[in-house]
Amino acid sequence: MIYRIIPLTISWILIAAQFHIMGNKSLMVASLAVPMLLLIFRRQALLFVQWMTYAGIIIWIKAGTDYVNLHMDSGGNYFTIVIFFSFMALWTVASSLLLYTDDFRRIYR
């Protein structure tokens, strides 16, 4: 079961790094605290972490569009940026989907 939490934690560390790059320290600290909510063995905590992870996709889409706009102005190639941020969004979704198992539902009641 711990192997299902590791990708989620990596996702939130990467989201915190993105907030750090954007200069928003309070959201960086809050995003580092989201996986810690899994230490509260309540169903509401599990659902909150899952839905916040799905909302993390919005962060990757916004960051991707910001970087693409920056590179389009300078005439650079933005194809790799689109691929990278698409991968990050898919990784975030996949890490949240790993929490949809019967093991987690038995523990988080």
TORTIGU-273401 format. One line per field, with one value per residue: y, x, z of N, C-alpha, C in turn; residue number from 1. Coordinates in pm, 1 decimal, always signed. Atoms other than C-alpha are relative to their C-alpha. Example, Ala and Ser with C-alpha at 12.3 -4.5 7.8 and 13.67 -1.06 7.14 Angstrom:
BEGIN
n.yy [-119.0, -119.0]
n.xx [+89.0, -82.0]
n.zz [+0.0, -6.0]
ca.yy [-450.0, -106.0]
ca.xx [+1230.0, +1367.0]
ca.zz [+780.0, +714.0]
c.yy [+120.0, +109.0]
c.xx [+90.0, -77.0]
c.zz [+0.0, +73.0]
resi [1, 2]
This chain:
BEGIN
n.yy [-119.3, -116.3, -25.9, -82.1, -135.2, -62.5, -88.3, -115.3, -91.3, -59.5, -98.5, -121.0, -67.5, -70.6, -114.2, -98.1, -61.0, -94.1, -118.3, -69.3, -71.4, -111.5, -96.9, +5.0, +85.0, +54.4, +116.4, +102.9, +68.9, +70.0, +118.0, +102.0, +56.0, +79.9, +144.7, +28.4, +22.1, +143.9, +52.3, -2.4, +116.4, -27.9, +5.0, -136.3, -36.5, +69.0, -65.4, -133.1, +14.8, +41.3, -110.3, -103.3, +47.6, -27.6, -144.5, -28.6, -3.4, -139.3, -65.1, +36.6, -63.2, -142.4, -14.6, +32.1, -112.3, -111.7, +27.9, -3.6, -141.5, -57.4, +47.5, -45.5, -137.9, -2.0, +77.3, +129.6, +120.2, +27.6, +136.4, +76.1, -52.8, +58.2, +141.8, +9.6, -33.1, +104.2, +112.8, -33.0, +8.2, +142.7, +58.6, -43.2, +76.2, +141.3, +15.3, -6.9, +121.2, +110.9, +3.3, +62.3, +144.3, +46.8, -9.3, -135.4, -19.9, +68.0, -72.6, -133.4, +14.0]
n.xx [+81.2, -87.8, -42.3, +102.3, -9.0, -124.2, +22.2, +79.7, -90.7, -85.9, +81.6, +17.2, -130.5, -18.4, +91.9, -59.5, -112.7, +56.5, +41.0, -122.3, -48.2, +91.5, -19.1, +110.3, -50.8, +107.3, +55.2, -103.0, +9.5, +129.1, -4.5, -80.3, +78.4, +112.6, -15.9, -2.2, +137.3, +27.8, -24.6, +130.0, +68.4, +141.9, +41.4, +0.9, -138.5, -35.7, +69.6, -57.3, -129.8, +25.1, +54.5, -103.2, -96.7, +61.3, -9.0, -138.7, -11.8, +17.9, -128.8, -89.3, +48.9, -33.6, -145.4, -33.6, +36.2, -91.0, -129.6, +16.1, +9.2, -132.9, -85.2, +53.2, -44.1, -140.0, -12.0, -58.2, +79.3, +74.8, +53.9, -47.5, +68.2, +134.8, -14.7, -37.2, +110.6, +102.1, -45.4, +19.0, +143.3, +36.0, -59.0, +81.5, +125.6, -28.8, -31.5, +125.0, +78.1, -54.3, +64.7, +131.5, -5.8, +74.7, -85.4, +12.9, +137.5, +13.4, -74.6, +58.9, +146.0]
n.zz [+0.0, -2.9, +136.9, +63.8, -54.4, +47.4, +116.7, -41.6, -68.8, +102.8, +71.0, -78.9, -9.2, +127.1, -0.1, -90.7, +70.8, +97.2, -76.2, -40.0, +118.8, +24.4, -107.5, -95.5, -108.8, -83.7, +70.0, -1.0, -129.4, -3.7, +86.7, -67.5, -109.4, +49.4, -21.7, -143.8, -44.6, +1.3, -133.5, -67.6, +56.5, +17.8, +140.3, +52.6, +30.9, +123.6, +111.2, +17.6, +67.0, +138.1, +79.0, +11.7, +99.3, +130.4, +23.2, +34.9, +145.7, +39.3, -21.1, +110.7, +122.4, -7.1, +13.7, +138.3, +87.9, -28.0, +62.4, +146.4, +38.4, -13.7, +108.7, +128.4, +19.4, +43.2, +123.2, -30.4, +21.4, -122.8, +5.7, -115.9, -118.9, +1.5, -34.5, -140.5, -89.1, +18.6, -80.7, -141.3, -27.8, -2.0, -120.6, -113.4, +4.4, -29.7, -142.1, -75.0, +27.3, -78.6, -131.5, +12.5, -20.4, -117.4, -118.4, -54.8, -48.3, -128.3, -102.9, -15.5, -16.1]
ca.yy [+0.0, +234.7, +196.8, +364.6, +666.9, +729.1, +853.7, +1079.3, +1228.7, +1281.3, +1458.4, +1697.6, +1765.1, +1857.1, +2078.3, +2246.8, +2303.0, +2468.1, +2698.4, +2779.2, +2873.3, +3090.4, +3261.5, +3156.3, +3026.9, +2983.2, +2752.7, +2569.7, +2488.8, +2398.3, +2163.1, +1989.9, +1935.5, +1768.6, +1418.0, +1445.8, +1446.5, +1074.8, +1029.6, +1113.1, +783.8, +929.4, +887.4, +1264.6, +1305.9, +1046.0, +1209.4, +1554.2, +1436.8, +1267.3, +1569.9, +1812.3, +1593.2, +1612.0, +1989.5, +1976.2, +1920.0, +2281.7, +2389.9, +2195.6, +2332.0, +2689.2, +2643.5, +2483.9, +2769.2, +3024.3, +2855.1, +2810.2, +3179.8, +3269.4, +3055.9, +3162.6, +3524.7, +3442.7, +3223.3, +2906.1, +2551.0, +2476.7, +2116.1, +1968.8, +2197.6, +2070.8, +1708.7, +1766.7, +1934.2, +1678.8, +1406.5, +1588.5, +1616.5, +1246.0, +1152.1, +1354.3, +1185.2, +840.3, +901.0, +994.5, +695.6, +466.9, +558.3, +403.1, +56.2, -153.8, -148.8, +227.0, +214.3, -37.0, +173.8, +512.0, +474.1]
ca.xx [+0.0, +291.3, +386.7, +59.8, +133.6, +484.9, +372.1, +116.0, +383.5, +612.2, +326.8, +274.3, +647.5, +657.3, +349.0, +518.1, +828.3, +611.5, +460.1, +812.8, +914.2, +603.7, +698.9, +396.2, +543.6, +214.6, +72.1, +404.8, +377.2, +8.8, +81.8, +351.3, +94.3, -166.0, -10.6, +31.3, -347.6, -336.5, -209.0, -562.8, -742.2, -1079.2, -1269.8, -1303.6, -924.6, -879.9, -1142.6, -994.8, -647.1, -786.4, -984.8, -702.2, -472.9, -720.0, -720.7, -342.1, -395.2, -508.5, -171.8, +13.5, -210.7, -160.0, +215.4, +232.0, +44.7, +264.6, +583.7, +448.1, +355.2, +702.8, +872.2, +636.5, +735.2, +1102.1, +1033.9, +1146.2, +1024.2, +752.2, +675.4, +890.7, +724.7, +380.7, +498.4, +655.9, +355.2, +119.2, +327.6, +314.4, -65.6, -97.8, +136.9, -75.5, -397.0, -239.2, -106.8, -453.9, -613.3, -381.6, -578.0, -900.0, -858.7, -1045.0, -743.5, -766.2, -1143.3, -1110.0, -853.5, -1017.5, -1370.3]
ca.zz [+0.0, +60.9, -304.7, -399.3, -181.0, -318.3, -666.1, -498.5, -275.5, -575.2, -756.0, -469.3, -433.2, -802.5, -764.2, -465.3, -679.0, -944.2, -681.7, -563.6, -918.9, -950.3, -621.8, -418.4, -91.3, +94.8, -174.2, -180.6, +188.8, +153.9, -134.0, +69.3, +343.9, +119.8, +121.0, +497.4, +526.3, +447.6, +802.3, +913.0, +866.0, +772.3, +449.4, +411.0, +420.3, +146.8, -74.6, -13.7, -118.0, -428.0, -542.9, -466.8, -674.7, -962.0, -917.3, -950.5, -1321.1, -1346.2, -1208.0, -1477.9, -1753.4, -1634.4, -1600.6, -1944.5, -2110.0, -1932.0, -2052.9, -2406.3, -2424.1, -2303.2, -2569.6, -2848.4, -2791.0, -2836.3, -3140.2, -2966.0, -3004.4, -2753.5, -2852.5, -2574.5, -2320.6, -2423.1, -2400.2, -2058.1, -1900.8, -2056.2, -1895.8, -1561.5, -1582.6, -1668.2, -1384.7, -1142.1, -1257.4, -1241.0, -890.7, -772.2, -941.1, -743.2, -431.1, -566.0, -419.1, -167.3, +65.0, +105.3, +145.5, +428.0, +612.5, +552.3, +688.1]
c.yy [+126.4, +36.4, +82.5, +144.6, +73.4, +85.0, +124.5, +103.6, +68.7, +106.2, +129.8, +71.8, +78.8, +120.9, +110.1, +69.3, +100.7, +127.2, +80.8, +81.2, +121.3, +105.9, +2.3, -97.7, -61.7, -120.8, -113.6, -80.8, -78.6, -125.4, -108.2, -67.1, -92.7, -150.4, -38.6, -24.2, -147.9, -66.1, +4.4, -110.3, +19.9, +1.5, +138.7, +45.2, -65.5, +65.7, +139.3, -7.9, -39.7, +116.8, +115.0, -41.6, +17.2, +148.7, +41.9, +2.3, +143.7, +76.6, -30.1, +63.0, +148.6, +21.7, -27.6, +113.6, +121.0, -20.7, +1.8, +144.3, +68.5, -40.2, +40.1, +143.2, +6.3, -82.0, -137.9, -115.3, -36.7, -141.6, -82.5, +47.6, -59.6, -147.3, -15.3, +26.8, -93.5, -123.3, +26.3, -8.4, -146.2, -70.0, +35.2, -75.8, -144.9, -19.7, +9.6, -124.2, -121.3, -11.2, -63.4, -151.3, -36.0, +7.3, +137.2, +22.9, -71.5, +77.1, +134.8, -13.1, +127.3]
c.xx [+86.1, +46.3, -102.4, +4.4, +123.1, -21.7, -82.7, +87.8, +94.4, -77.1, -11.2, +131.6, +25.7, -93.6, +53.1, +118.8, -49.7, -47.6, +121.8, +56.8, -87.7, +8.8, -109.6, +36.3, -111.6, -65.6, +101.0, -7.0, -130.1, +2.8, +90.6, -77.1, -111.5, +23.1, +3.7, -140.0, -37.9, +32.8, -125.3, -83.8, -151.6, -30.3, +3.8, +141.3, +45.4, -64.9, +56.1, +133.1, -20.0, -48.4, +98.7, +106.8, -56.5, +5.7, +142.6, +23.9, -12.3, +131.5, +94.4, -45.2, +35.7, +149.5, +43.6, -33.1, +89.4, +135.3, -8.9, -8.6, +135.9, +89.7, -52.6, +42.9, +143.5, +23.0, +58.3, -94.8, -69.3, -57.5, +43.3, -66.0, -139.4, +5.3, +29.6, -117.8, -119.0, +35.8, -22.0, -148.3, -45.6, +55.5, -84.2, -132.6, +24.1, +31.0, -124.8, -85.9, +51.2, -64.8, -138.5, +11.9, -81.3, +83.3, -12.0, -141.5, -23.5, +68.3, -65.5, -151.9, -60.6]
c.zz [+0.0, -141.1, -77.2, +49.5, -53.4, -125.5, +33.8, +68.2, -99.1, -78.2, +77.8, +24.3, -128.0, -12.1, +92.5, -65.5, -103.3, +70.0, +45.2, -117.1, -29.0, +109.5, +103.1, +111.6, +83.8, -68.0, -8.2, +129.5, +9.3, -86.7, +57.2, +113.3, -47.2, +16.7, +146.9, +55.1, -4.1, +132.8, +86.5, -64.4, +1.1, -148.6, -63.5, -36.9, -130.2, -121.0, -27.7, -74.4, -145.8, -85.1, -13.0, -100.3, -140.4, -32.8, -33.8, -149.7, -50.5, +14.3, -115.8, -131.6, -2.2, -17.8, -143.6, -94.6, +24.2, -68.2, -153.0, -48.5, +8.6, -117.0, -137.7, -28.3, -51.2, -126.7, +21.3, -29.3, +131.1, +2.7, +121.2, +128.8, +10.1, +40.4, +148.8, +92.4, -19.3, +80.6, +148.3, +39.0, +4.5, +121.9, +122.8, +4.2, +39.0, +147.8, +86.6, -21.5, +77.1, +137.6, -3.7, +8.6, +123.8, +127.1, +65.7, +55.1, +132.2, +112.0, +29.4, +3.2, +49.3]
resi [1, 2, 3, 4, 5, 6, 7, 8, 9, 10, 11, 12, 13, 14, 15, 16, 17, 18, 19, 20, 21, 22, 23, 24, 25, 26, 27, 28, 29, 30, 31, 32, 33, 34, 35, 36, 37, 38, 39, 40, 41, 42, 43, 44, 45, 46, 47, 48, 49, 50, 51, 52, 53, 54, 55, 56, 57, 58, 59, 60, 61, 62, 63, 64, 65, 66, 67, 68, 69, 70, 71, 72, 73, 74, 75, 76, 77, 78, 79, 80, 81, 82, 83, 84, 85, 86, 87, 88, 89, 90, 91, 92, 93, 94, 95, 96, 97, 98, 99, 100, 101, 102, 103, 104, 105, 106, 107, 108, 109]
